[in-house]
Every structure is written in C-alpha cells, then in structure tokens.
Amino acid sequence: MKEFDLIDRFFKHGGHQRKDVIIGIGDDAAITQIPANQYLATTTDTLVSGVHFLPDSDPRAVAYKAVAVNLSDLAAMGAEPAWISLSLSIPDINQDWLASFTEGLYELTQYYSVQLIGGDTVSGPLALTITAQGFVPHDSALRRSGAKPGDWIYVTGTVGDAGAGLDILKGELEAEQAAADFLIKRHQYPSPQVVAGTALRRAASACIDVSDGVLGDLRHILHSSHCGALLHVDKLPLSEALRSSVSPQRAIEYALTAGDDYELLFTVAEDFKSQVETAFSSFNVNATCIGQVTGAVNKVELKLNNSPYRYEGAGGFEHFNAK
C-alpha cells in the first residue's frame, strides 16, 4: 500500500464532517471558515513511542490519547474544539494497526464533533503530532496569567490516577484488578474537560490542564501570574482506586507530580466562586478547592491537615530532565 492509498483508505473518508470545512483532506491545504465574533485557538502536541506511550501500547489507545491531550489544551483556554490535523510517522504500513489507530482517533472526534482536515504520513520511528483548532468568543479566552492573591485554587476530577496506571503497565506497581483497570484506563484514555473549560470563560482568573502534575502545572500559573500559593495536599481529590493501591503518602506524590491526568487546574476570585460551582453542578462536573493564591511570588506552601508538609521531590515532569 502506498502513502496516498493509506490516506484514502484510513483517513480521508472517516470521522465527523463539519459544515465549516470548505476543503478537507485531499488538497495541498485545508480551507475552513471561522464563525463571526470568535477567535481561533490553536495547539500542537507530539507523542513519541517510548516517551509518551509504551512501544507495545494498543494503537487505539495511542490515537485516543493523542486527540485527548490536544482537546485538553483547548479546554484549558476555554475553546470549543473544531478541527485537527495529524502528522503520523510509522515504521511500516500495518493495516491492522492502522485500523485500530483510526478507531481510537475517530472515537473522540465523533464525540466532540471534530473533523480531521489534513496532515502528513511518513516512514520513520513511531510518533504522531496533532494540531487542534477551536473557537473561543472574543475576550473570553482563559490564560495562565490572571491569578491574583486571594483567588481560590480548584482542580477538576481526580488526580494521580494516570501516573499510577503507567506504573502498573511498567510493572512498577501492583494493584487489585478492578483498581488496576481503572488506573490504566485513566492513563490510556484521559477525558478532556471541554465542558468545564467553556463553563470557566469569563469566570476563572487563570487555567491550565494537568499534564505535568498538579505541583508543576500550578507553578506555571504562579510564574505567569507573579503570585504564590498555599496548597492543602489533604484536599487533593484522590480516587478510591488510587487510595486502595498505594499509601497515603504515595497517593499525594502521584497527585502532585505524576501528570497525564488532563484535568483542569484553575483559579477563581471570591466573587465568581459560587457562579463556577453552580455552573459545574448543572453540567455534572466535579471540582475540588485545594488551596488559595498568595502574594509570595513563585512560592508554593504545602500543608497537610494545616501543618507544614515537606516534599523533596521534583515539581513535575520535565522532558529534558527526564533522565
């Protein structure tokens, strides 16, 4: 099978078809239409075999996660996803692998009414890059830089699950089967918080998705906002699966630094706190208040049951410090 046959069979005719895509796959570039009074949000993420997923990972899970992490970035900006493009590097053409891969790819795009509009396929080490684009109303985009002292710090869902799931897959952690299945699924099939992101427009003062761990991603907000934070580690939302699989101390460490949960970490001023909680309740989105922004620039104070909590580990995943 040649490259254009591959594209035609697996990518050109699958997935959701949007009316705002004027020209999609098949030409030298896609032509799309942006709605009136909307800004275009664009993000790109690359997943590399052996770095972002294990080499023997299910291709369906690889594709699903690649889409999810990009939609999560859009959610962190308050954007509604619309289109993606895909650059796929594969060592050879394995039709069974590609069939499973596209199944995972289209599972999320169908759910969020997102269309694949183009990309590239090359022969090389297994890696994929997705560029996702979406819309956000004028003057409504969420950013990392708006947090102010006194704002409350929230995180959606539960955190630490994906890191534990990865360790189970690597054989570095054992857990009861039901808990293991849950944690592995959280690692392989994260849920981008698109609804939460759109609900936070004009209400959250700052927002980021949890890709590198709560502590590391919180520091990104603090650095951009020139603030500090008081973080109550005993208030971190931990799943029952994580609690049952590791010690309380280890569960906190996973939540603080493991990353890959793709929940939203955001700050809210006191005046908007009830508005956000009401909106989330109506959308059945869970969010937990875990601390408060302070004026101590770039300083994070950790507390456990109102007593100082010492954590000596790294503050989150760093690609070029990974070794």
The 8 nearest C-alpha neighbors of each residue, nearest first, counted from 0:
[[1, 4, 5, 2, 92, 3, 94, 93],
 [2, 0, 4, 3, 5, 92, 6, 7],
 [1, 3, 5, 4, 6, 0, 120, 121],
 [4, 2, 6, 5, 1, 7, 0, 8],
 [3, 5, 7, 1, 2, 6, 8, 0],
 [6, 4, 2, 3, 8, 7, 9, 1],
 [7, 5, 3, 10, 4, 9, 8, 11],
 [6, 8, 11, 4, 5, 9, 10, 3],
 [7, 9, 5, 6, 4, 10, 11, 12],
 [8, 10, 6, 7, 5, 11, 101, 13],
 [11, 9, 6, 13, 12, 7, 8, 101],
 [12, 10, 7, 24, 6, 13, 9, 8],
 [11, 13, 10, 14, 7, 9, 8, 24],
 [14, 12, 10, 11, 15, 9, 105, 101],
 [13, 15, 105, 109, 114, 16, 108, 12],
 [14, 16, 114, 109, 112, 113, 17, 108],
 [17, 15, 114, 14, 18, 20, 113, 112],
 [16, 18, 19, 20, 114, 15, 112, 113],
 [17, 19, 20, 16, 21, 32, 31, 114],
 [18, 20, 32, 17, 31, 21, 33, 34],
 [21, 19, 31, 18, 22, 17, 23, 30],
 [20, 22, 30, 31, 19, 23, 32, 18],
 [23, 21, 30, 29, 20, 31, 24, 26],
 [24, 22, 116, 29, 20, 117, 25, 21],
 [23, 25, 117, 116, 11, 26, 29, 22],
 [24, 26, 23, 27, 11, 117, 28, 22],
 [27, 25, 28, 24, 29, 23, 22, 117],
 [28, 26, 25, 29, 24, 117, 23, 118],
 [29, 27, 26, 30, 117, 23, 24, 22],
 [28, 30, 23, 22, 116, 31, 117, 24],
 [31, 29, 22, 21, 20, 28, 23, 32],
 [30, 32, 20, 21, 19, 29, 33, 22],
 [31, 33, 19, 20, 34, 30, 21, 18],
 [32, 34, 35, 31, 37, 39, 19, 134],
 [35, 33, 37, 36, 32, 134, 38, 19],
 [34, 36, 37, 33, 38, 136, 32, 137],
 [37, 35, 137, 136, 34, 38, 135, 33],
 [38, 36, 136, 137, 135, 35, 34, 134],
 [37, 39, 135, 134, 137, 136, 40, 36],
 [38, 40, 134, 133, 41, 37, 135, 132],
 [41, 39, 133, 132, 134, 38, 78, 42],
 [42, 40, 132, 131, 39, 133, 130, 43],
 [41, 43, 131, 130, 132, 69, 72, 44],
 [44, 42, 130, 129, 131, 69, 45, 128],
 [45, 43, 129, 128, 69, 130, 46, 42],
 [44, 46, 128, 127, 47, 129, 43, 126],
 [47, 45, 51, 127, 126, 128, 65, 44],
 [48, 46, 126, 50, 51, 49, 45, 125],
 [47, 49, 54, 52, 50, 125, 126, 53],
 [48, 50, 53, 54, 52, 51, 47, 125],
 [51, 49, 47, 48, 52, 53, 46, 318],
 [52, 50, 46, 47, 48, 49, 53, 45],
 [53, 51, 48, 49, 50, 54, 56, 47],
 [52, 54, 49, 56, 55, 48, 51, 50],
 [55, 53, 48, 49, 56, 52, 125, 50],
 [56, 54, 53, 57, 52, 58, 48, 49],
 [57, 55, 53, 54, 58, 52, 61, 60],
 [56, 58, 60, 59, 61, 55, 99, 100],
 [59, 57, 100, 61, 60, 99, 56, 62],
 [60, 58, 103, 100, 99, 57, 62, 61],
 [59, 61, 63, 57, 58, 62, 187, 64],
 [62, 60, 58, 64, 59, 63, 65, 57],
 [63, 61, 104, 65, 103, 59, 64, 100],
 [64, 62, 103, 60, 104, 66, 65, 61],
 [63, 65, 67, 61, 66, 62, 188, 60],
 [66, 64, 62, 63, 67, 68, 61, 46],
 [65, 67, 64, 63, 69, 68, 70, 62],
 [68, 66, 64, 70, 69, 65, 191, 71],
 [69, 67, 71, 70, 65, 66, 64, 72],
 [70, 68, 72, 71, 67, 66, 131, 44],
 [69, 71, 73, 67, 72, 68, 191, 74],
 [70, 72, 191, 74, 68, 69, 73, 67],
 [73, 71, 75, 69, 70, 74, 68, 208],
 [72, 74, 70, 78, 76, 71, 75, 77],
 [73, 75, 196, 193, 71, 77, 76, 72],
 [74, 76, 207, 72, 73, 77, 208, 196],
 [77, 75, 141, 73, 74, 140, 78, 142],
 [76, 78, 196, 197, 74, 141, 75, 140],
 [79, 77, 135, 73, 134, 76, 74, 133],
 [78, 80, 133, 134, 135, 81, 77, 193],
 [81, 79, 133, 132, 78, 113, 82, 70],
 [80, 82, 113, 133, 132, 114, 79, 112],
 [83, 81, 114, 113, 132, 131, 115, 80],
 [82, 84, 131, 115, 130, 116, 114, 132],
 [83, 85, 117, 118, 130, 115, 116, 129],
 [86, 84, 118, 129, 128, 87, 119, 117],
 [85, 87, 119, 118, 128, 127, 120, 129],
 [86, 88, 127, 120, 85, 119, 126, 121],
 [87, 89, 121, 126, 123, 125, 122, 120],
 [90, 88, 125, 122, 123, 91, 124, 87],
 [89, 91, 123, 122, 124, 125, 88, 92],
 [92, 90, 89, 93, 122, 123, 88, 124],
 [93, 91, 94, 89, 90, 0, 97, 5],
 [92, 94, 96, 95, 91, 97, 98, 89],
 [93, 95, 97, 96, 98, 92, 99, 5],
 [94, 96, 98, 97, 93, 99, 100, 92],
 [97, 95, 93, 99, 94, 98, 100, 58],
 [98, 96, 100, 94, 99, 95, 101, 93],
 [99, 97, 95, 101, 100, 96, 94, 102],
 [98, 100, 59, 102, 96, 97, 101, 58],
 [101, 99, 59, 58, 97, 103, 102, 98],
 [100, 102, 104, 103, 98, 99, 105, 97],
 [103, 101, 99, 100, 105, 104, 59, 106],
 [104, 102, 59, 63, 106, 62, 101, 100],
 [105, 103, 101, 62, 63, 102, 106, 100],
 [104, 106, 108, 14, 107, 102, 103, 109],
 [105, 107, 103, 109, 104, 108, 102, 110],
 [108, 106, 110, 109, 105, 111, 104, 63],
 [107, 109, 113, 105, 111, 110, 112, 106],
 [108, 110, 112, 15, 107, 111, 106, 105],
 [111, 109, 107, 108, 112, 106, 113, 105],
 [110, 112, 108, 113, 109, 107, 80, 81],
 [113, 111, 109, 108, 110, 15, 114, 81],
 [112, 114, 108, 81, 82, 111, 15, 109],
 [115, 113, 82, 15, 16, 116, 83, 108],
 [114, 116, 83, 84, 82, 117, 113, 14],
 [117, 115, 23, 24, 84, 114, 29, 83],
 [118, 116, 84, 24, 115, 23, 85, 29],
 [117, 119, 85, 84, 86, 120, 116, 87],
 [118, 120, 86, 87, 85, 121, 117, 84],
 [119, 121, 87, 86, 88, 2, 122, 118],
 [122, 120, 88, 123, 87, 89, 119, 86],
 [121, 123, 89, 90, 88, 91, 120, 124],
 [122, 124, 90, 89, 88, 121, 125, 91],
 [125, 123, 90, 89, 88, 126, 122, 48],
 [124, 126, 89, 88, 48, 90, 123, 47],
 [127, 125, 47, 88, 46, 48, 124, 87],
 [128, 126, 87, 46, 86, 45, 88, 47],
 [127, 129, 45, 86, 44, 85, 46, 87],
 [130, 128, 85, 43, 84, 44, 131, 86],
 [129, 131, 43, 84, 83, 42, 85, 44],
 [132, 130, 83, 42, 82, 41, 69, 129],
 [133, 131, 41, 82, 40, 81, 80, 83],
 [132, 134, 80, 81, 79, 40, 78, 39],
 [135, 133, 39, 78, 79, 38, 37, 40],
 [134, 136, 78, 38, 37, 140, 77, 79],
 [137, 135, 37, 139, 38, 36, 138, 134],
 [136, 138, 37, 139, 36, 38, 135, 140],
 [139, 137, 140, 136, 201, 135, 38, 141],
 [140, 138, 200, 136, 137, 201, 135, 141],
 [141, 139, 76, 77, 138, 135, 142, 200],
 [140, 142, 76, 77, 206, 205, 200, 139],
 [143, 141, 205, 144, 206, 76, 140, 145],
 [144, 142, 205, 220, 206, 223, 145, 207],
 [143, 145, 224, 223, 142, 205, 146, 220],
 [144, 146, 204, 205, 224, 143, 147, 142],
 [145, 147, 204, 205, 224, 144, 266, 150],
 [146, 148, 150, 149, 292, 145, 226, 224],
 [149, 147, 293, 292, 294, 150, 226, 146],
 [148, 150, 292, 291, 293, 147, 151, 268],
 [151, 149, 268, 267, 292, 148, 291, 147],
 [150, 152, 291, 267, 266, 290, 268, 292],
 [153, 151, 266, 290, 291, 288, 289, 265],
 [154, 152, 288, 287, 265, 289, 264, 266],
 [153, 155, 264, 286, 287, 263, 265, 288],
 [154, 156, 286, 263, 262, 285, 287, 157],
 [157, 155, 285, 286, 262, 154, 158, 236],
 [156, 158, 236, 237, 238, 155, 159, 160],
 [159, 157, 254, 160, 237, 260, 236, 156],
 [254, 158, 160, 253, 162, 161, 257, 163],
 [161, 159, 182, 163, 162, 158, 164, 185],
 [162, 160, 186, 164, 185, 163, 260, 259],
 [163, 161, 257, 165, 164, 160, 159, 253],
 [162, 164, 166, 160, 161, 165, 167, 182],
 [163, 165, 183, 182, 161, 167, 162, 166],
 [164, 166, 168, 162, 167, 163, 161, 169],
 [165, 167, 169, 171, 163, 172, 168, 164],
 [168, 166, 172, 170, 164, 165, 169, 171],
 [167, 169, 165, 166, 170, 164, 183, 171],
 [170, 168, 166, 167, 171, 165, 172, 53],
 [169, 171, 167, 168, 172, 166, 173, 165],
 [172, 170, 166, 169, 167, 173, 168, 165],
 [173, 171, 167, 166, 170, 174, 163, 169],
 [172, 174, 167, 171, 175, 170, 244, 179],
 [175, 173, 244, 179, 178, 176, 172, 167],
 [174, 176, 178, 177, 179, 173, 244, 243],
 [175, 177, 179, 178, 180, 174, 181, 173],
 [178, 176, 180, 179, 175, 181, 240, 174],
 [177, 179, 240, 181, 175, 180, 176, 182],
 [178, 180, 176, 182, 174, 181, 177, 175],
 [181, 179, 177, 183, 178, 182, 176, 184],
 [180, 182, 178, 184, 179, 183, 185, 177],
 [181, 183, 164, 185, 179, 160, 184, 180],
 [184, 182, 164, 186, 180, 185, 181, 179],
 [185, 183, 187, 181, 186, 188, 182, 180],
 [184, 186, 182, 161, 189, 183, 188, 187],
 [187, 185, 161, 183, 184, 164, 188, 189],
 [186, 188, 184, 60, 185, 183, 189, 64],
 [187, 189, 184, 185, 64, 186, 60, 63],
 [190, 188, 185, 186, 187, 191, 260, 67],
 [189, 191, 192, 67, 188, 261, 262, 71],
 [192, 190, 71, 67, 193, 70, 261, 189],
 [193, 191, 195, 194, 74, 71, 196, 190],
 [192, 194, 74, 196, 195, 191, 197, 71],
 [195, 193, 197, 196, 192, 198, 282, 74],
 [194, 196, 198, 192, 193, 197, 199, 284],
 [197, 195, 77, 74, 193, 199, 198, 194],
 [196, 198, 77, 194, 199, 195, 200, 78],
 [199, 197, 195, 196, 200, 194, 278, 279],
 [200, 198, 202, 196, 203, 197, 195, 201],
 [199, 201, 202, 139, 197, 198, 77, 141],
 [202, 200, 139, 203, 199, 141, 140, 204],
 [201, 203, 199, 200, 271, 204, 267, 275],
 [204, 202, 267, 199, 205, 266, 201, 265],
 [203, 205, 145, 146, 267, 266, 202, 268],
 [206, 204, 143, 145, 142, 146, 266, 265],
 [205, 207, 265, 143, 142, 264, 75, 141],
 [208, 206, 75, 264, 263, 143, 265, 209],
 [207, 209, 263, 261, 75, 262, 264, 210],
 [210, 208, 261, 262, 212, 211, 260, 263],
 [209, 211, 259, 258, 261, 212, 208, 260],
 [212, 210, 258, 316, 315, 209, 215, 216],
 [258, 213, 211, 256, 257, 315, 255, 215],
 [214, 212, 255, 216, 215, 217, 209, 256],
 [215, 213, 255, 217, 314, 212, 216, 256],
 [214, 216, 315, 314, 218, 212, 217, 213],
 [215, 217, 219, 218, 213, 214, 212, 211],
 [218, 216, 214, 220, 219, 215, 213, 221],
 [217, 219, 221, 215, 216, 220, 222, 214],
 [218, 220, 216, 222, 217, 221, 223, 215],
 [221, 219, 143, 217, 223, 218, 222, 224],
 [220, 222, 218, 226, 224, 223, 219, 225],
 [221, 223, 219, 225, 220, 224, 297, 218],
 [222, 224, 144, 220, 221, 225, 143, 219],
 [223, 225, 144, 221, 146, 226, 222, 145],
 [226, 224, 222, 296, 221, 223, 297, 227],
 [225, 227, 296, 221, 294, 224, 297, 295],
 [228, 226, 295, 296, 298, 293, 297, 294],
 [229, 227, 292, 299, 293, 291, 230, 300],
 [228, 230, 300, 291, 290, 299, 301, 292],
 [229, 231, 290, 301, 289, 232, 300, 228],
 [232, 230, 302, 233, 234, 289, 290, 303],
 [231, 233, 234, 235, 303, 230, 302, 301],
 [234, 232, 303, 231, 235, 304, 302, 251],
 [235, 233, 232, 289, 231, 236, 288, 287],
 [234, 236, 232, 233, 289, 237, 231, 254],
 [237, 235, 157, 234, 158, 287, 238, 156],
 [238, 236, 157, 158, 235, 241, 239, 242],
 [239, 237, 240, 241, 157, 242, 236, 160],
 [238, 240, 242, 241, 243, 237, 178, 244],
 [241, 239, 178, 238, 243, 242, 244, 181],
 [240, 242, 244, 238, 239, 243, 160, 245],
 [243, 241, 239, 244, 240, 245, 238, 250],
 [242, 244, 240, 241, 239, 245, 178, 246],
 [245, 243, 241, 174, 242, 240, 246, 178],
 [246, 244, 242, 249, 243, 250, 241, 247],
 [245, 247, 249, 248, 250, 242, 244, 243],
 [248, 246, 250, 249, 251, 245, 242, 252],
 [247, 249, 251, 246, 250, 252, 245, 253],
 [248, 250, 252, 246, 251, 247, 245, 253],
 [251, 249, 247, 253, 252, 248, 245, 246],
 [252, 250, 254, 248, 249, 253, 255, 247],
 [251, 253, 249, 255, 254, 250, 256, 248],
 [252, 254, 159, 257, 250, 251, 255, 256],
 [159, 255, 253, 158, 251, 252, 256, 257],
 [256, 254, 213, 214, 252, 212, 253, 251],
 [255, 257, 212, 315, 253, 258, 254, 314],
 [258, 256, 162, 253, 212, 159, 254, 211],
 [212, 257, 259, 211, 210, 260, 256, 209],
 [258, 260, 210, 261, 161, 211, 209, 162],
 [259, 261, 161, 262, 258, 209, 158, 210],
 [262, 260, 209, 208, 210, 259, 191, 71],
 [261, 263, 209, 155, 260, 208, 156, 192],
 [264, 262, 208, 155, 154, 207, 209, 265],
 [265, 263, 154, 207, 206, 153, 208, 209],
 [266, 264, 206, 153, 205, 152, 263, 154],
 [265, 267, 152, 205, 151, 204, 203, 150],
 [268, 266, 203, 151, 150, 204, 272, 271],
 [267, 269, 150, 270, 271, 151, 272, 204],
 [268, 270, 272, 271, 150, 267, 151, 149],
 [271, 269, 268, 272, 273, 267, 274, 202],
 [272, 270, 274, 269, 268, 273, 202, 267],
 [271, 273, 269, 275, 274, 270, 267, 268],
 [272, 274, 276, 275, 271, 277, 270, 269],
 [275, 273, 271, 277, 272, 276, 278, 202],
 [276, 274, 278, 272, 277, 273, 279, 271],
 [275, 277, 273, 279, 278, 274, 280, 272],
 [278, 276, 280, 274, 275, 279, 273, 281],
 [279, 277, 275, 281, 280, 276, 274, 282],
 [278, 280, 284, 282, 276, 281, 277, 283],
 [279, 281, 283, 277, 278, 282, 284, 276],
 [280, 282, 278, 279, 283, 277, 284, 276],
 [281, 283, 279, 280, 284, 278, 194, 195],
 [284, 282, 280, 281, 279, 285, 278, 195],
 [285, 283, 279, 282, 280, 286, 195, 155],
 [284, 286, 156, 155, 283, 279, 287, 280],
 [287, 285, 155, 154, 156, 153, 284, 288],
 [286, 288, 153, 154, 289, 155, 236, 285],
 [287, 289, 153, 152, 290, 154, 151, 286],
 [290, 288, 234, 231, 153, 152, 235, 230],
 [291, 289, 230, 152, 229, 231, 288, 151],
 [290, 292, 151, 152, 229, 228, 150, 149],
 [291, 293, 228, 148, 150, 149, 227, 151],
 [294, 292, 148, 227, 228, 295, 226, 149],
 [293, 295, 226, 148, 227, 296, 292, 228],
 [296, 294, 227, 298, 293, 226, 297, 228],
 [295, 297, 226, 227, 225, 298, 294, 221],
 [298, 296, 227, 221, 226, 222, 295, 225],
 [299, 297, 227, 296, 295, 228, 300, 226],
 [300, 298, 228, 227, 229, 301, 297, 230],
 [301, 299, 229, 230, 228, 298, 302, 307],
 [300, 302, 230, 308, 231, 229, 307, 299],
 [301, 303, 307, 308, 231, 306, 305, 232],
 [302, 304, 306, 305, 233, 308, 232, 231],
 [303, 305, 306, 233, 302, 231, 232, 307],
 [306, 304, 303, 302, 307, 231, 308, 233],
 [305, 307, 302, 303, 304, 308, 301, 231],
 [308, 306, 302, 301, 303, 309, 305, 300],
 [309, 307, 302, 301, 303, 306, 310, 232],
 [310, 308, 311, 307, 301, 302, 300, 303],
 [309, 311, 312, 308, 301, 252, 313, 314],
 [310, 312, 309, 313, 314, 308, 252, 256],
 [313, 311, 310, 314, 256, 252, 315, 309],
 [312, 314, 315, 311, 256, 316, 215, 310],
 [313, 315, 215, 214, 256, 312, 316, 255],
 [316, 314, 256, 215, 211, 212, 313, 214],
 [315, 317, 211, 318, 256, 257, 212, 321],
 [318, 316, 320, 319, 321, 315, 211, 314],
 [319, 317, 321, 320, 316, 322, 50, 211],
 [318, 320, 321, 317, 322, 316, 50, 315],
 [321, 319, 317, 322, 318, 316, 313, 315],
 [322, 320, 318, 319, 317, 316, 50, 315],
 [321, 320, 319, 318, 317, 316, 50, 313]]
